[in-house]
């Protein structure tokens, strides 16, 4: 069964304190792995797609990496506005549906 | 910038009533998806369309749920005989078939509360 597990469930950081979020996955055949950001009461906002092991993508203070079993979202020198829930999802070959993890709730304090 | 829009944003209904939600995708997108999200969980897939054809439906979707996408434009999701367990955020997303994987862009959601 295709599955996504995210850790930690919650993370509190001081402004400027870099850290990483983990997304472990099992999927029959990976078409893509997606990272989304979700603010309270809003829909998920697309961040990155990763297709194959070894791939990396960057956007501002965020960098996503992919291996055959997991993905990391690295946050460098975070700011309070980076506070949100970060969701990881996989898409298997032969289907469009996204299978999401439960997310990591990030809080960045000034 | 016209993203995915959903209407209504909030709906409170009594148990046993029927409700209908509407989703308008990004105009050039040909695929449309429905997900449901409960507190503390990630979105859970319900169904998706390519143009007007419903291509996949979750096995978890009960017979009380039905979705349509007439003429391949907007979509509606209807829940009949609502139950308290239907209380959730209903999310719509759309995508354009291109490249290797189809990024899905989400709307703001419809928050359903069943009393």
Interface residues (C-beta under 8 A of the other chain):
Chain A: X4 X31 X32 X34 X36 X41 X42 X43 X44 X45 X46 X49 X51 X87 X89 X91 X95 X96 X97 X98 X99 X100 X101 X102 X103
Chain B: X4 X31 X33 X35 X40 X41 X42 X43 X44 X45 X48 X55 X56 X58 X91 X93 X95 X100 X101 X102 X103 X104 X105 X106 X107 X108 X109 X111
